[in-house]
Amino acid sequence: MKGQKDMNELVENTATRSRIVIAGAGYAGYHCARRLERMLPREAAEIVIVSPTDYMPYTSLLPQVGAGTVDPRHIAVSLSATLRRTRHVPGHAVDVDFANRSITVDGPDGQRRELSWDRLVLTPGSVSRTLPLPGLLEQAKGFKNIAEALYLRDHVLGQLELADASDDPAERRARCTFVVVGAGYTGTEVAAQGLLFTRAALRRYPRIRPDELRWLLVDRAPAILPELGQRLGDPALRILRRRGLDARLNTTIEGVTATQVRLSDGTTVPTRTLVWCVGVTPGPLTQALGLETVKGRIMVDEFLTVPGHPDVFAAGDAAAAPDLTRPGQLTAMTAQHAQRQGKAAARNVAATLGHGTRKPYKHRDPGFVVDLGGWQAVANPLHIPISGPLANIVTRAYHLYALPANRLRVATDWFNDIIEHRQFVQLGLIPSEHSGLTAAEHTDIYYQTDGQPLNRSSAAEHLQGTAATESGTRVM
Protein backbone atom coordinates (compact mmCIF):
# COMPACT_ATOMS: atom_id res chain seq x y z
CA MET A 1 0.00 0.00 0.00
CA LYS A 2 2.85 2.33 0.81
CA GLY A 3 4.47 1.74 -2.56
CA GLN A 4 1.16 2.45 -4.33
CA LYS A 5 0.77 5.66 -2.36
CA ASP A 6 4.27 6.75 -3.32
CA MET A 7 3.46 6.16 -6.98
CA ASN A 8 0.25 8.18 -6.82
CA GLU A 9 1.77 11.17 -5.07
CA LEU A 10 4.40 13.47 -6.47
CA VAL A 11 6.27 14.27 -3.26
CA GLU A 12 9.60 15.94 -2.70
CA ASN A 13 11.30 17.31 0.37
CA THR A 14 10.03 20.88 0.63
CA ALA A 15 11.15 21.50 4.19
CA THR A 16 13.54 24.22 3.06
CA ARG A 17 11.82 25.41 -0.10
CA SER A 18 8.28 26.49 -0.85
CA ARG A 19 6.61 24.80 -3.79
CA ILE A 20 4.87 26.97 -6.35
CA VAL A 21 2.49 25.02 -8.59
CA ILE A 22 1.25 26.59 -11.83
CA ALA A 23 -1.79 24.87 -13.36
CA GLY A 24 -1.53 25.39 -17.10
CA ALA A 25 1.23 26.27 -19.57
CA GLY A 26 -0.52 28.67 -21.90
CA TYR A 27 0.42 32.32 -22.21
CA ALA A 28 -0.29 33.14 -18.55
CA GLY A 29 1.20 30.00 -16.98
CA TYR A 30 4.33 30.00 -19.12
CA HIS A 31 5.17 33.64 -18.55
CA CYS A 32 4.44 33.28 -14.84
CA ALA A 33 7.01 30.46 -14.56
CA ARG A 34 9.52 32.34 -16.68
CA ARG A 35 9.26 35.47 -14.52
CA LEU A 36 9.47 33.46 -11.29
CA GLU A 37 12.73 31.88 -12.48
CA ARG A 38 14.15 35.35 -12.98
CA MET A 39 12.88 36.80 -9.70
CA LEU A 40 13.49 33.99 -7.21
CA PRO A 41 16.83 32.50 -6.21
CA ARG A 42 17.01 28.75 -6.65
CA GLU A 43 16.88 28.09 -2.90
CA ALA A 44 13.75 30.21 -2.42
CA ALA A 45 11.21 27.95 -4.12
CA GLU A 46 10.59 24.93 -6.28
CA ILE A 47 8.59 25.85 -9.39
CA VAL A 48 6.28 23.21 -10.86
CA ILE A 49 4.11 23.60 -13.94
CA VAL A 50 1.25 21.19 -14.71
CA SER A 51 0.43 20.84 -18.39
CA PRO A 52 -0.71 18.07 -20.76
CA THR A 53 1.93 19.24 -23.26
CA ASP A 54 5.64 19.90 -22.83
CA TYR A 55 5.40 23.21 -24.67
CA MET A 56 3.62 26.53 -24.66
CA PRO A 57 1.63 26.90 -27.89
CA TYR A 58 2.02 30.32 -29.46
CA THR A 59 -1.57 30.21 -30.68
CA SER A 60 -1.41 33.57 -32.44
CA LEU A 61 0.17 31.75 -35.40
CA LEU A 62 -2.25 28.80 -35.44
CA PRO A 63 -3.99 29.96 -38.67
CA GLN A 64 -0.61 29.91 -40.40
CA VAL A 65 0.00 26.39 -39.12
CA GLY A 66 -3.38 25.36 -40.51
CA ALA A 67 -2.48 26.93 -43.85
CA GLY A 68 0.91 25.23 -44.03
CA THR A 69 2.90 28.48 -43.85
CA VAL A 70 4.51 27.78 -40.46
CA ASP A 71 5.75 24.43 -39.15
CA PRO A 72 3.70 23.43 -36.06
CA ARG A 73 6.87 22.63 -34.10
CA HIS A 74 8.01 26.21 -34.49
CA ILE A 75 5.09 27.68 -32.53
CA ALA A 76 5.57 25.09 -29.76
CA VAL A 77 7.86 26.75 -27.20
CA SER A 78 9.64 23.95 -25.36
CA LEU A 79 9.22 24.07 -21.57
CA SER A 80 12.40 22.12 -20.87
CA ALA A 81 14.52 24.27 -23.19
CA THR A 82 13.28 27.66 -21.97
CA LEU A 83 12.31 27.00 -18.33
CA ARG A 84 15.49 25.49 -16.95
CA ARG A 85 14.47 25.57 -13.27
CA THR A 86 10.83 24.60 -13.64
CA ARG A 87 9.72 20.98 -13.22
CA HIS A 88 7.08 19.88 -15.68
CA VAL A 89 4.39 17.48 -14.44
CA PRO A 90 2.51 16.07 -17.48
CA GLY A 91 -1.26 15.97 -17.26
CA HIS A 92 -4.35 18.09 -16.72
CA ALA A 93 -5.05 19.79 -13.40
CA VAL A 94 -8.59 18.59 -12.67
CA ASP A 95 -9.26 19.43 -9.00
CA VAL A 96 -7.83 21.37 -6.05
CA ASP A 97 -8.09 20.63 -2.33
CA PHE A 98 -7.60 24.05 -0.76
CA ALA A 99 -7.78 22.79 2.82
CA ASN A 100 -4.97 20.25 2.34
CA ARG A 101 -3.12 22.34 -0.25
CA SER A 102 -3.03 19.71 -2.95
CA ILE A 103 -3.92 19.58 -6.63
CA THR A 104 -5.17 16.55 -8.57
CA VAL A 105 -3.39 15.81 -11.84
CA ASP A 106 -4.88 13.53 -14.48
CA GLY A 107 -1.78 12.08 -16.14
CA PRO A 108 -1.32 10.81 -19.69
CA ASP A 109 -1.14 7.26 -18.30
CA GLY A 110 -4.70 7.56 -16.99
CA GLN A 111 -3.59 7.77 -13.35
CA ARG A 112 -4.68 10.61 -11.07
CA ARG A 113 -2.05 11.91 -8.67
CA GLU A 114 -1.93 14.43 -5.85
CA LEU A 115 0.65 17.22 -5.85
CA SER A 116 1.16 19.42 -2.79
CA TRP A 117 1.67 23.19 -3.03
CA ASP A 118 2.52 26.21 -0.92
CA ARG A 119 1.53 28.74 -3.57
CA LEU A 120 -0.90 27.95 -6.37
CA VAL A 121 -1.35 29.85 -9.64
CA LEU A 122 -4.43 28.88 -11.65
CA THR A 123 -3.91 29.46 -15.37
CA PRO A 124 -6.02 26.75 -17.08
CA GLY A 125 -6.88 28.99 -20.03
CA SER A 126 -10.03 28.64 -22.09
CA VAL A 127 -11.84 26.37 -24.52
CA SER A 128 -14.06 26.98 -27.52
CA ARG A 129 -17.46 28.34 -26.63
CA THR A 130 -20.38 26.53 -28.23
CA LEU A 131 -24.11 27.07 -28.60
CA PRO A 132 -26.99 24.60 -28.17
CA LEU A 133 -27.33 23.99 -31.90
CA PRO A 134 -28.34 20.61 -33.36
CA GLY A 135 -25.30 18.72 -34.60
CA LEU A 136 -22.74 21.32 -33.56
CA LEU A 137 -20.62 19.28 -31.11
CA GLU A 138 -20.60 16.32 -33.50
CA GLN A 139 -19.80 18.15 -36.74
CA ALA A 140 -17.91 21.36 -35.93
CA LYS A 141 -14.12 21.58 -35.91
CA GLY A 142 -12.50 23.86 -33.37
CA PHE A 143 -9.35 25.93 -33.70
CA LYS A 144 -7.86 26.31 -30.22
CA ASN A 145 -4.75 24.14 -30.29
CA ILE A 146 -2.09 22.70 -32.60
CA ALA A 147 -3.87 19.36 -32.94
CA GLU A 148 -7.04 21.05 -34.18
CA ALA A 149 -5.06 23.16 -36.66
CA LEU A 150 -3.26 20.10 -38.02
CA TYR A 151 -6.49 18.12 -38.28
CA LEU A 152 -8.23 20.95 -40.14
CA ARG A 153 -5.37 21.16 -42.64
CA ASP A 154 -5.57 17.41 -43.30
CA HIS A 155 -9.36 17.56 -43.50
CA VAL A 156 -9.33 20.39 -46.06
CA LEU A 157 -6.82 18.56 -48.24
CA GLY A 158 -8.87 15.38 -47.90
CA GLN A 159 -11.98 17.18 -49.13
CA LEU A 160 -10.10 18.53 -52.15
CA GLU A 161 -8.84 15.02 -52.99
CA LEU A 162 -12.34 13.56 -52.73
CA ALA A 163 -13.75 16.38 -54.84
CA ASP A 164 -11.07 15.85 -57.47
CA ALA A 165 -11.93 12.15 -57.61
CA SER A 166 -15.70 12.66 -57.84
CA ASP A 167 -17.77 12.91 -61.02
CA ASP A 168 -20.83 14.27 -59.18
CA PRO A 169 -20.94 18.09 -59.57
CA ALA A 170 -23.05 18.54 -56.40
CA GLU A 171 -20.65 16.48 -54.30
CA ARG A 172 -17.66 18.27 -55.75
CA ARG A 173 -19.11 21.67 -54.89
CA ALA A 174 -20.06 20.60 -51.35
CA ARG A 175 -16.59 19.24 -50.63
CA CYS A 176 -15.02 22.45 -51.99
CA THR A 177 -17.19 24.63 -49.72
CA PHE A 178 -15.76 25.61 -46.33
CA VAL A 179 -17.78 27.48 -43.70
CA VAL A 180 -16.09 29.45 -40.90
CA VAL A 181 -18.33 30.72 -38.12
CA GLY A 182 -17.12 33.75 -36.18
CA ALA A 183 -15.60 36.85 -37.77
CA GLY A 184 -13.40 37.91 -34.88
CA TYR A 185 -9.61 37.63 -34.94
CA THR A 186 -9.40 33.84 -35.17
CA GLY A 187 -12.24 33.24 -37.62
CA THR A 188 -11.16 36.03 -39.94
CA GLU A 189 -7.57 34.78 -40.06
CA VAL A 190 -8.65 31.15 -40.55
CA ALA A 191 -10.89 32.11 -43.48
CA ALA A 192 -8.27 34.43 -44.99
CA GLN A 193 -5.41 31.95 -44.70
CA GLY A 194 -7.58 28.98 -45.69
CA LEU A 195 -8.77 30.63 -48.88
CA LEU A 196 -5.21 31.29 -50.03
CA PHE A 197 -4.17 27.77 -48.98
CA THR A 198 -6.88 25.99 -51.00
CA ARG A 199 -6.36 28.26 -53.99
CA ALA A 200 -2.66 27.39 -54.02
CA ALA A 201 -3.53 23.70 -53.61
CA LEU A 202 -5.61 23.66 -56.80
CA ARG A 203 -2.44 23.19 -58.88
CA ARG A 204 -2.36 19.67 -57.37
CA TYR A 205 -5.99 18.98 -58.26
CA PRO A 206 -6.46 19.85 -61.94
CA ARG A 207 -10.04 18.56 -62.13
CA ILE A 208 -11.27 21.17 -59.64
CA ARG A 209 -12.22 24.47 -61.26
CA PRO A 210 -11.39 27.69 -59.34
CA ASP A 211 -15.08 28.70 -59.39
CA GLU A 212 -15.95 25.50 -57.48
CA LEU A 213 -13.86 26.66 -54.51
CA ARG A 214 -15.91 28.56 -51.95
CA TRP A 215 -15.21 29.97 -48.46
CA LEU A 216 -17.95 31.47 -46.28
CA LEU A 217 -17.39 33.61 -43.18
CA VAL A 218 -20.54 33.79 -41.04
CA ASP A 219 -21.16 36.13 -38.12
CA ARG A 220 -24.18 37.70 -36.49
CA ALA A 221 -22.31 41.04 -36.20
CA PRO A 222 -22.79 43.67 -38.94
CA ALA A 223 -19.03 43.75 -39.64
CA ILE A 224 -15.96 41.55 -39.40
CA LEU A 225 -13.38 42.24 -36.69
CA PRO A 226 -15.89 44.31 -34.67
CA GLU A 227 -13.28 44.72 -31.90
CA LEU A 228 -11.14 46.82 -34.25
CA GLY A 229 -13.88 49.14 -35.43
CA GLN A 230 -14.83 50.30 -38.89
CA ARG A 231 -11.47 51.84 -39.79
CA LEU A 232 -9.86 48.39 -39.84
CA GLY A 233 -12.85 46.08 -40.26
CA ASP A 234 -13.91 47.67 -43.55
CA PRO A 235 -10.46 47.43 -45.24
CA ALA A 236 -10.15 43.83 -44.08
CA LEU A 237 -13.55 42.97 -45.55
CA ARG A 238 -12.65 44.62 -48.87
CA ILE A 239 -9.41 42.62 -49.07
CA LEU A 240 -11.18 39.33 -48.38
CA ARG A 241 -14.07 39.99 -50.75
CA ARG A 242 -11.62 40.82 -53.54
CA ARG A 243 -10.20 37.34 -53.04
CA GLY A 244 -13.66 35.83 -53.41
CA LEU A 245 -14.64 35.29 -49.75
CA ASP A 246 -18.41 35.12 -49.17
CA ALA A 247 -18.98 37.11 -45.96
CA ARG A 248 -22.42 36.48 -44.48
CA LEU A 249 -22.91 39.19 -41.84
CA ASN A 250 -25.97 39.67 -39.61
CA THR A 251 -26.35 35.91 -40.05
CA THR A 252 -26.29 32.97 -37.63
CA ILE A 253 -26.15 29.18 -37.81
CA GLU A 254 -29.43 27.40 -37.12
CA GLY A 255 -28.43 23.78 -37.64
CA VAL A 256 -25.62 21.50 -38.74
CA THR A 257 -25.54 18.03 -40.27
CA ALA A 258 -22.74 15.99 -41.79
CA THR A 259 -23.62 17.31 -45.26
CA GLN A 260 -24.98 20.84 -44.82
CA VAL A 261 -25.27 23.98 -42.70
CA ARG A 262 -28.55 25.87 -42.31
CA LEU A 263 -28.26 29.66 -41.99
CA SER A 264 -30.65 32.20 -40.49
CA ASP A 265 -30.99 34.01 -43.83
CA GLY A 266 -32.94 31.01 -45.10
CA THR A 267 -30.18 29.41 -47.15
CA THR A 268 -28.81 25.91 -46.78
CA VAL A 269 -25.15 25.46 -47.64
CA PRO A 270 -24.04 21.97 -48.75
CA THR A 271 -20.63 21.42 -47.12
CA ARG A 272 -18.50 18.86 -45.33
CA THR A 273 -16.55 21.45 -43.32
CA LEU A 274 -17.65 23.74 -40.48
CA VAL A 275 -14.92 25.56 -38.54
CA TRP A 276 -16.12 26.96 -35.22
CA CYS A 277 -14.41 30.18 -34.07
CA VAL A 278 -17.16 31.81 -32.00
CA GLY A 279 -15.04 32.99 -29.10
CA VAL A 280 -13.95 31.20 -25.96
CA THR A 281 -15.14 30.42 -22.45
CA PRO A 282 -13.07 29.55 -19.36
CA GLY A 283 -11.94 25.94 -19.14
CA PRO A 284 -14.07 23.47 -17.16
CA LEU A 285 -11.60 23.48 -14.24
CA THR A 286 -13.03 26.83 -13.18
CA GLN A 287 -16.40 25.25 -12.34
CA ALA A 288 -14.83 22.29 -10.54
CA LEU A 289 -13.15 24.27 -7.75
CA GLY A 290 -16.10 25.74 -5.84
CA LEU A 291 -14.61 29.25 -6.04
CA GLU A 292 -16.60 32.40 -6.65
CA THR A 293 -16.83 33.14 -10.37
CA VAL A 294 -17.94 35.99 -12.60
CA LYS A 295 -19.28 34.85 -15.97
CA GLY A 296 -17.44 31.57 -15.49
CA ARG A 297 -14.12 33.21 -14.60
CA ILE A 298 -12.49 32.92 -11.16
CA MET A 299 -12.92 36.06 -9.08
CA VAL A 300 -9.61 37.76 -8.22
CA ASP A 301 -8.64 41.16 -6.83
CA GLU A 302 -6.35 43.69 -8.50
CA PHE A 303 -3.34 41.69 -7.26
CA LEU A 304 -4.72 38.55 -9.00
CA THR A 305 -5.27 36.90 -5.61
CA VAL A 306 -8.35 34.71 -5.07
CA PRO A 307 -10.45 36.21 -2.23
CA GLY A 308 -10.24 34.11 0.94
CA HIS A 309 -7.16 32.27 -0.34
CA PRO A 310 -4.10 34.54 0.06
CA ASP A 311 -1.76 31.89 -1.36
CA VAL A 312 -3.87 31.20 -4.47
CA PHE A 313 -3.66 33.32 -7.62
CA ALA A 314 -5.40 33.17 -10.99
CA ALA A 315 -4.47 34.75 -14.31
CA GLY A 316 -5.33 34.67 -17.98
CA ASP A 317 -8.65 33.71 -19.54
CA ALA A 318 -9.79 31.88 -16.39
CA ALA A 319 -9.41 34.95 -14.16
CA ALA A 320 -12.02 37.69 -13.73
CA ALA A 321 -9.41 40.38 -13.16
CA PRO A 322 -10.66 43.95 -12.68
CA ASP A 323 -9.58 46.29 -15.46
CA LEU A 324 -8.09 49.28 -13.65
CA THR A 325 -8.02 51.26 -16.90
CA ARG A 326 -11.81 50.82 -17.23
CA PRO A 327 -13.34 50.96 -13.74
CA GLY A 328 -16.17 48.50 -13.22
CA GLN A 329 -15.15 46.20 -16.09
CA LEU A 330 -13.09 43.03 -16.37
CA THR A 331 -9.98 42.58 -18.47
CA ALA A 332 -10.66 41.00 -21.86
CA MET A 333 -9.83 37.34 -22.51
CA THR A 334 -6.88 38.01 -24.81
CA ALA A 335 -3.35 36.74 -25.22
CA GLN A 336 -2.12 40.21 -24.40
CA HIS A 337 -3.70 40.23 -20.95
CA ALA A 338 -2.87 36.57 -20.30
CA GLN A 339 0.84 37.08 -20.93
CA ARG A 340 1.06 40.20 -18.80
CA GLN A 341 -1.12 38.82 -16.01
CA GLY A 342 1.19 35.80 -15.83
CA LYS A 343 4.12 38.12 -15.20
CA ALA A 344 2.13 40.17 -12.68
CA ALA A 345 1.07 37.02 -10.82
CA ALA A 346 4.71 35.91 -10.65
CA ARG A 347 5.72 39.24 -9.15
CA ASN A 348 3.00 39.01 -6.50
CA VAL A 349 3.74 35.37 -5.71
CA ALA A 350 7.40 36.27 -5.22
CA ALA A 351 6.35 39.09 -2.90
CA THR A 352 4.55 36.60 -0.61
CA LEU A 353 7.88 34.77 -0.29
CA GLY A 354 9.74 37.94 0.70
CA HIS A 355 11.16 38.85 -2.72
CA GLY A 356 9.98 42.21 -3.99
CA THR A 357 6.68 43.96 -3.38
CA ARG A 358 3.32 43.16 -4.87
CA LYS A 359 1.69 45.49 -7.39
CA PRO A 360 -1.81 45.66 -8.85
CA TYR A 361 -2.27 44.49 -12.41
CA LYS A 362 -2.86 47.36 -14.79
CA HIS A 363 -2.30 47.34 -18.53
CA ARG A 364 -3.47 49.48 -21.40
CA ASP A 365 -3.34 47.68 -24.73
CA PRO A 366 -1.10 49.21 -27.43
CA GLY A 367 -3.11 47.84 -30.36
CA PHE A 368 -4.06 44.80 -32.40
CA VAL A 369 -2.67 42.92 -35.39
CA VAL A 370 -4.53 40.62 -37.79
CA ASP A 371 -2.67 38.68 -40.52
CA LEU A 372 -4.84 38.20 -43.62
CA GLY A 373 -2.34 36.04 -45.48
CA GLY A 374 -0.07 36.83 -48.38
CA TRP A 375 1.17 40.40 -48.01
CA GLN A 376 -2.05 41.66 -46.46
CA ALA A 377 -2.88 42.51 -42.85
CA VAL A 378 -4.64 45.13 -40.74
CA ALA A 379 -3.26 46.57 -37.52
CA ASN A 380 -3.50 49.56 -35.21
CA PRO A 381 -0.16 49.87 -33.42
CA LEU A 382 -0.46 52.60 -30.80
CA HIS A 383 -4.05 52.87 -32.09
CA ILE A 384 -2.92 54.16 -35.51
CA PRO A 385 -4.92 52.16 -38.11
CA ILE A 386 -2.93 50.76 -41.04
CA SER A 387 -3.61 48.07 -43.63
CA GLY A 388 -1.91 46.32 -46.54
CA PRO A 389 1.77 45.34 -46.81
CA LEU A 390 2.90 47.83 -44.16
CA ALA A 391 0.49 46.30 -41.67
CA ASN A 392 1.79 42.87 -42.65
CA ILE A 393 5.35 43.91 -41.81
CA VAL A 394 4.21 45.31 -38.45
CA THR A 395 2.23 42.14 -37.73
CA ARG A 396 5.07 39.75 -38.45
CA ALA A 397 7.59 41.93 -36.61
CA TYR A 398 5.34 41.83 -33.57
CA HIS A 399 5.02 38.04 -33.67
CA LEU A 400 8.79 37.63 -33.88
CA TYR A 401 9.13 39.96 -30.91
CA ALA A 402 6.45 38.18 -28.86
CA LEU A 403 7.66 34.63 -29.53
CA PRO A 404 9.73 33.45 -26.54
CA ALA A 405 11.75 31.11 -28.81
CA ASN A 406 12.02 29.75 -32.38
CA ARG A 407 12.09 33.22 -33.97
CA LEU A 408 14.60 32.28 -36.64
CA ARG A 409 12.66 29.13 -37.49
CA VAL A 410 9.40 31.05 -37.96
CA ALA A 411 11.12 33.75 -40.01
CA THR A 412 12.65 31.02 -42.18
CA ASP A 413 9.19 29.48 -42.67
CA TRP A 414 7.90 32.82 -43.94
CA PHE A 415 10.88 33.20 -46.28
CA ASN A 416 10.44 29.67 -47.63
CA ASP A 417 6.78 30.41 -48.31
CA ILE A 418 7.89 33.25 -50.59
CA ILE A 419 10.49 31.40 -52.63
CA GLU A 420 8.93 27.94 -52.97
CA HIS A 421 5.55 26.20 -53.11
CA ARG A 422 3.94 24.83 -49.97
CA GLN A 423 3.71 21.09 -49.44
CA PHE A 424 0.20 19.68 -49.81
CA VAL A 425 0.27 16.34 -48.00
CA GLN A 426 -1.94 14.84 -45.31
CA LEU A 427 -0.06 13.76 -42.20
CA GLY A 428 -2.97 11.79 -40.71
CA LEU A 429 -1.81 12.41 -37.12
CA ILE A 430 -5.26 13.14 -35.65
CA PRO A 431 -8.01 10.53 -36.20
CA SER A 432 -11.42 11.93 -37.06
CA GLU A 433 -13.01 10.53 -33.89
CA HIS A 434 -10.69 12.78 -31.85
CA SER A 435 -11.44 15.92 -33.86
CA GLY A 436 -14.70 16.99 -32.20
CA LEU A 437 -14.73 19.95 -29.82
CA THR A 438 -15.13 17.86 -26.66
CA ALA A 439 -12.42 15.33 -27.47
CA ALA A 440 -9.92 17.71 -29.06
CA GLU A 441 -10.06 20.18 -26.18
CA HIS A 442 -10.31 17.57 -23.37
CA THR A 443 -13.38 19.07 -21.73
CA ASP A 444 -14.71 15.76 -20.39
CA ILE A 445 -12.08 14.86 -17.75
CA TYR A 446 -12.95 17.25 -14.92
CA TYR A 447 -14.60 16.86 -11.52
CA GLN A 448 -17.81 18.48 -10.44
CA THR A 449 -17.74 20.38 -7.16
CA ASP A 450 -19.20 17.30 -5.43
CA GLY A 451 -16.15 15.24 -6.47
CA GLN A 452 -17.85 13.34 -9.28
CA PRO A 453 -16.31 13.43 -12.77
CA LEU A 454 -17.96 15.76 -15.23
CA ASN A 455 -19.81 13.80 -17.89
CA ARG A 456 -20.11 14.77 -21.53
CA SER A 457 -23.35 16.68 -21.05
CA SER A 458 -21.94 18.65 -18.12
CA ALA A 459 -18.91 19.60 -20.16
CA ALA A 460 -21.15 20.64 -23.03
CA GLU A 461 -23.24 22.81 -20.70
CA HIS A 462 -20.11 24.57 -19.55
CA LEU A 463 -18.95 25.15 -23.14
CA GLN A 464 -22.27 26.89 -23.74
CA GLY A 465 -21.67 29.28 -20.82
CA THR A 466 -22.21 33.00 -20.95
CA ALA A 467 -18.59 34.07 -20.51
CA ALA A 468 -17.90 34.00 -24.21
CA THR A 469 -15.48 36.32 -25.93
CA GLU A 470 -13.29 36.31 -28.97
CA SER A 471 -10.03 34.62 -28.10
CA GLY A 472 -8.09 37.70 -29.01
CA THR A 473 -4.80 35.97 -29.68
CA ARG A 474 -3.98 38.42 -32.44
CA VAL A 475 -3.04 41.04 -29.94
CA MET A 476 0.07 43.15 -29.44
Secondary structure, 3 states (H helix, E strand, C coil): CHHHHHHHEECCCCCCCEEEEEECCCHHHHHHHHHHHHHCCCCCEEEEEEECCCEEECHHHHHHHHCCCCCHHHHEEEHHHHCCCEEEEECEEEEEECCCCEEEEECCCCCEEEEECCEEEECCCEEECCCCCCCHHHHCECCCCHHHHHHHHHHHHHHHHHHHHCCCHHHHHHHCEEEEECCCHHHHHHHHHHHHHHHHHHHHCCCCCHHHCEEEEEECCCCCCHHHCHHHHHHHHHHHHHHCCEEEECCCEEEECCCEEEECCCCEEECCEEEECCCEEECCHHHHCCCCEECCEEECCCCCEECCEEEEEECHHHEECECCCCCCCECCCCHHHHHHHHHHHHHHHHHHCCCCCCCCCCCCCCCEEEECCCCCEEECHHHCCEECHHHHHHHHHHHHHHCCCCHHHHHHHHHHHHHCCCCCCCCCCCCHHHCCHHHHCCCCCCECCCCCECCHHHHHHHHCCCCCECCCCCEC
